Amino acid sequence: MNISDQLLGALSQYGLPVLFTVIMIAAVGIPLPISMMLVAAGSFVELGEMKLWQVIVVASAGAVTGDQIGYALGRWGGHRVIERIRRRENGATRIAQAEAFAKRWGATGIFLTRWLITPLGPWLNLTSGMAAYPWTRFFLWDVSGEVLWVVLYVLLGKFFSDRVQTLVEILGNLAWVIVGLIAALILGWKLLRYLQPAEPLKRAKIVAER
Amino acid sequence: MKPDGWQKWIVLGALTLVILVTTLFAVRTVRRAIFWRTHRDEVIRPWMSIPYIAHSYRVPPHVLYQALGIPPQLHDRRPLKQIAGGQNRSVDELISSLNEAINRERANQIPSASPSQPGRSP
């Protein structure tokens, strides 16, 4: 039996405590089949073995708790790493830039990595903590995104309760397609900037020299 | 800032790699979606409970309990692995008994339809 079978068997037998614990551990960054757990929980709701509101509350609480642990690890455990970077040449500027980036794009990033590009979620918890992103804002966006993720997956499991395995395989592959598309867009944009000749800058320099 | 020549090639290499991997996942997604449309049955796994298998295969739960030689239970959440442990049998044995019972039940339900091998994944 693989880990997926073990965890789903435990979920079927012991219910909510297993759901909370596994989702919390996965949110910290340990790779566990949590999408499968949520979709399976949705199918157990359909079978009358679990209650919908309890599954949503417990799974969201597990995810949010794990995210807070990840944030705290980044915030208080990441000091050494940050100090090392700060001591390097231009280190302080780089950290300031990273903090500014996190403050500007943090909310969008936190919200989207909770439910749409979930594979990046644990990383964003750590980096949000390291960049000292304001905790109250982190918490609010985290709760909104996680509740949306849980509701989405549990309801999918409830409505397609007879085919949870195939559904999870599709969702898992789709999540990586979205991550790949976003990465390709960023890299493509970067490459375009590299390939564009810096004409306006050159002209400005020539004018200034004259 | 004008980048060094090699930085451009690193970005190009990374972009090519990302496109390749994304295409692979996209193909897998489409294949699974096609499988989803054409196959309703799930492969029986050790985590599944009897009520879940009965629900997934749309057969009455008592048929499956009968196939395993155990009395039907209300709100039975035991996974197959635990039932197998209780009977000193392997999970694979249980799964093949269940598949046979499902095929038999379906053949009885629609005598004209030919029984298929349930839950075969591509």
Boltz contact constraints between the chains, C-beta under 6 A:
constraints:
  - contact:
      token1: [A, 1]
      token2: [B, 46]
      max_distance: 6.0
  - contact:
      token1: [A, 5]
      token2: [B, 45]
      max_distance: 6.0
  - contact:
      token1: [A, 5]
      token2: [B, 46]
      max_distance: 6.0
  - contact:
      token1: [A, 5]
      token2: [B, 47]
      max_distance: 6.0
  - contact:
      token1: [A, 8]
      token2: [B, 47]
      max_distance: 6.0
  - contact:
      token1: [A, 9]
      token2: [B, 47]
      max_distance: 6.0
  - contact:
      token1: [A, 9]
      token2: [B, 79]
      max_distance: 6.0
  - contact:
      token1: [A, 9]
      token2: [B, 81]
      max_distance: 6.0
  - contact:
      token1: [A, 12]
      token2: [B, 49]
      max_distance: 6.0
  - contact:
      token1: [A, 12]
      token2: [B, 77]
      max_distance: 6.0
  - contact:
      token1: [A, 12]
      token2: [B, 79]
      max_distance: 6.0
  - contact:
      token1: [A, 13]
      token2: [B, 77]
      max_distance: 6.0
  - contact:
      token1: [A, 47]
      token2: [B, 51]
      max_distance: 6.0
  - contact:
      token1: [A, 47]
      token2: [B, 55]
      max_distance: 6.0
  - contact:
      token1: [A, 49]
      token2: [B, 77]
      max_distance: 6.0
  - contact:
      token1: [A, 162]
      token2: [B, 55]
      max_distance: 6.0
  - contact:
      token1: [A, 162]
      token2: [B, 56]
      max_distance: 6.0
  - contact:
      token1: [A, 163]
      token2: [B, 42]
      max_distance: 6.0
  - contact:
      token1: [A, 165]
      token2: [B, 42]
      max_distance: 6.0
  - contact:
      token1: [A, 166]
      token2: [B, 36]
      max_distance: 6.0
  - contact:
      token1: [A, 169]
      token2: [B, 32]
      max_distance: 6.0
  - contact:
      token1: [A, 170]
      token2: [B, 29]
      max_distance: 6.0
  - contact:
      token1: [A, 170]
      token2: [B, 32]
      max_distance: 6.0
  - contact:
      token1: [A, 170]
      token2: [B, 33]
      max_distance: 6.0
  - contact:
      token1: [A, 173]
      token2: [B, 25]
      max_distance: 6.0
  - contact:
      token1: [A, 173]
      token2: [B, 28]
      max_distance: 6.0
  - contact:
      token1: [A, 173]
      token2: [B, 29]
      max_distance: 6.0
  - contact:
      token1: [A, 174]
      token2: [B, 29]
      max_distance: 6.0
  - contact:
      token1: [A, 176]
      token2: [B, 25]
      max_distance: 6.0
  - contact:
      token1: [A, 177]
      token2: [B, 22]
      max_distance: 6.0
  - contact:
      token1: [A, 177]
      token2: [B, 25]
      max_distance: 6.0
  - contact:
      token1: [A, 177]
      token2: [B, 26]
      max_distance: 6.0
  - contact:
      token1: [A, 177]
      token2: [B, 29]
      max_distance: 6.0
  - contact:
      token1: [A, 180]
      token2: [B, 18]
      max_distance: 6.0
  - contact:
      token1: [A, 180]
      token2: [B, 21]
      max_distance: 6.0
  - contact:
      token1: [A, 180]
      token2: [B, 22]
      max_distance: 6.0
  - contact:
      token1: [A, 183]
      token2: [B, 18]
      max_distance: 6.0
  - contact:
      token1: [A, 184]
      token2: [B, 18]
      max_distance: 6.0
  - contact:
      token1: [A, 184]
      token2: [B, 19]
      max_distance: 6.0
  - contact:
      token1: [A, 187]
      token2: [B, 11]
      max_distance: 6.0
  - contact:
      token1: [A, 187]
      token2: [B, 14]
      max_distance: 6.0
  - contact:
      token1: [A, 187]
      token2: [B, 15]
      max_distance: 6.0
  - contact:
      token1: [A, 190]
      token2: [B, 11]
      max_distance: 6.0
  - contact:
      token1: [A, 191]
      token2: [B, 11]
      max_distance: 6.0
  - contact:
      token1: [A, 194]
      token2: [B, 3]
      max_distance: 6.0
  - contact:
      token1: [A, 194]
      token2: [B, 8]
      max_distance: 6.0
